């Protein structure tokens, strides 16, 4: 278990309380879900960055990669593992049950198998905190698609994902914040990949002001996951209320 970026109060809470049934990712790791412009899931990718292509793989990356692989099998969606380093023209790719060193052009050929190459740009950045050679390639190559990242996963004792949390924070008071319409396309993508499972999709929202996370009380939302696929105009959620972070994560 690792943290995505050190300033997030919820991740700090998870670390402090040794909640080992939660999976997060460092600022050099991303678990991504790709879909078409209509939020139909196509491909999952576990991506990680190292200083050099010759660097050894950290144990947390190995562990998270295994969890991501099992997660993809549970969801019945193809997965690709990608290892890149800043400035390198090549990437290491696990695809078709083997590791290979590919150029970015060859990586695009893999994505083309899922009709993910489009003219133009993706509709939304994965996360405004992310900036890397891979994400620049993604923006320039993949075009008009939908892409979401997984923020927080809850697992059982076998390492199987049982719950997905989207983490949101801003300066808004808890009583006033609601999911933004501009995110509905991404929410629809997550709902569509989870819809034939028993995995719940939730948002945890906390207030963030003057560089401080306030997490003693957070707001919880739960999405409806129907049996049939949806689009961004069909997203339905329930506002569950305000809770202590302890009562949600413990």
N, C-alpha and C positions, 0 to 999 in steps of 0.2 A: 504494500500500500504506500502511495506517495502523494505528494501534493501538487496541484497544478501551478499555482503561483502563491508566494509566501504571504501576500497581503490578505488572503481570503480567510475570514473568521471561521467559517464553517469547516474548512479543511484543518485549520489550527485546532478546532474543537475535536475533530476526529482523531488527530494525532495525539493530542493531550490525553484523551480518554481511551487510547488503544482500541479503537473500534475496528478490528481487523476484518470484519465482514463488509467493509466498504472499499471500493476501488476508485481511486482518482488518478490523475496523471500529472506529471511534472510539466513545466513550461517548455519541455523539449519532447513531449509525447502528445499524440492526438489519436483518439479513436473516432473515426469519421464515418458518416453514412452518406452515400451519394444516391441521388434519385434524379429522375427526369424533371422537366419543367412543371409537371403535374403532380409532383411529390410521390411518384411511384418508385419504391426502393429498387436499386440496381446492384449496389456493391458496397461492402464495408471495407475500410482500410485502417490498419493500425500502423501509424507513422511515427518514427522517432529519429531525432537528430543527435549526432555526436560530433566531437571536434574534428575527427579524422575518420576516413573510411577504414583505417587500420585499427581503430580503437576497439578494445574488447567490449562485449555487450554487458551492460550492468545487470545484476540479478533482478532488479525490479522491472526492467524492460522484458526480460525473459518471462517473469511471472505474469506481467500484464498482457504480454503477447499470447500466452497460453489461455488466459481468461477470455481475451478477445476472440481467439479461435473457437473456443467452446461456445461462446455467446453467438457467434455467427452460425454454428451448426444448429443451435437451439432455434434460431430465427429462420433457418433454411435460406441463407443468403450467402453468396460467395464472399470470400475475404482475401485481401492481398496485404502482405506485410512489407513495409518499405523502410529502408534505412538510408539516410542521406547525411552528407556533411557539407557545411558552407563552402562554396567555391568549387566543389567537385562536379565534374560533368557527368559522372556516373552515379547510379543508385543501386543498392543491393535490394533485390526483390524476391520474396517467397511467393511463388505462384506455381500451380500444378504440382504441389508437393515437393518442390525443390527450390533452393536458393540459387539465384543467378545475378550476375552483375550486368545491368542494363544501362543504356543511355536514356536520357529523358524522352527522346523520340521513341525508343522502344517501349518505355513506360506508357506513352500515349497510345501505342498500338494495343496494349492490354485494355486500357480504358475504352478504346473504340469498340471492343467486343461487346460492350454493354450500352452502346449508342450514347455515350456520355460526351462525345466531342461535338461542340456546337460553335457556331460563329457568335462572337460577342463575349459577354462576361457572365459570371455567376450572379445571381440576383442579390446575394447578400454575403458579406464576409463571414467566415466561420466564427471568428472571434476577434474583436478589435485589438486584443493583446498579442495576437500571433503575427509574426513576421519572419519569413524564412525563404530560402531558395525554393523549397518545395511548394510553399503557398503562393509564391510568385508564379511558378510554373502552372499551378492549378488555375490561378486567375487568368492566365494568358492562353491556356490550352483547352480547358474543359467547357467554357462558354455558358450557355443558358441552361443551367441545371439547378437542382436544389441540393444543398449540402449542409449537414448538421453535425455537430460534435456532441459526444456524450460527456456530460459534466461529472456525474457521480453515479456509481452502480452499487447496489446492495446485492450481496451474494449469500448463498447457503453454505453449509459446511463442505460441500463438494465443489465449491467454486463456480456454481451455476448462478447466473444473474436472476434475481427475483423481483427487482424493482429498479426503475430508472428515475433519477431526479435531474431536472433542469434547475440550475442555480441562477437566480436573478437578484440583482441588487441595484439600488439607486437612492437618491436623496428623498424620494417620496415617502410620506408616512405610510405605515402598513395599511391603514384603513382606506387609503386612496389608490393604491397601486393595483393595476390589473394587467394581464398579459397584453402586449402591444400587437395591434393588427398586423404590423409588418413582419412579425415572427410566425404568423399562422401557417405560412407555406412550409416552414421548417418543422413546426409542430405536427402538421399533417404527415410529413415524411416519417417522423418518429412513430406516430400513431399507426401508420400503415405497416411498418415493419413489425410492430408489436401486436397487431390486432388478432392474430390467431394463437396467441399465447396467454398465459395467466399473469404476465408481467404488467404491473401497474406503471403508469407514467404520471409523475407529479412535478410540480414546480414548488421549490422553496424560495420565498422572497424575503430578503432582509434589508433593512435600511442601512445606507452607507453615506455618512456625512463627514466632511473634513478629514478624509483619509481613515475613518474609523468604521469598522463593521459593528453593528448592533445586532447581536444574535440571541440575546436572552429571550426575546419574543420574535417569532417569524410567522409569515403567512403561508398557508399551504393550499395548493390547488391540485385537483385531480382531473385528468382528461378522460373523456369517454372514448373507449376503443371498440367501435362496432365491428361486426364480422366482415363487412364489406369495405372496400377501399374508399377513401374520402379525398376531397381536395381542400384547399385552404378556406373555402367558403362554408365548409361543413364541420369545422372544428368546434367541439363542444366541451366545456370544462365546468367543474363545480368548485366554487369557492368554499373550502372546508372550514376555514376560520383561522384564528390566531392561536398559536401554540408555543410552548417552550421548545427549544431545539432538542432538549433532553427527551421529551415525550415523543418526538418524531424519529430520532435516530437510535434511541436505546430500546 
